[in-house]
Amino acid sequence: GCGGSSSDDDSQRQTNAEKGFHFAKTLAEQGNASEQYKLALMYDDGQGVVEDDATAYVWYTIAAANGNANAKERISDIAKNMSRDQIKKAKKLANKMIKDSPQLLGN
């Protein structure tokens, strides 16, 4: 491509987004509520990861259960884009993850 530096900037931004995603995911899985919220936002926006409302919903739910107030607000927003069935599945998955990994709910 002869687009000059712009595509390089894009791929650099993509790399940074992916690094940010993996960093957030690691901390989220250790029970960091603000990183859980950040991870949900990344799934919500497709930032550093493929956009996925259901997974975003799961992480918002976990972050909210972990006391993140922003996550509670976002849950109702994202639910508008999801079917009842998707929401039910996402809630189930969130509960299962919390049961299987109690450390998700903070230190």
Salt bridges, closest charged atoms under 4 A:
ASP10 OD1 - ARG13 NH2 2.61
GLU29 OE2 - LYS25 NZ 2.69
GLU35 OE2 - LYS38 NZ 3.31
ASP44 OD2 - ARG74 NH2 2.92
ASP77 OD1 - LYS80 NZ 3.46
ASP85 OD2 - LYS89 NZ 3.24
ASP100 OD2 - LYS96 NZ 2.63
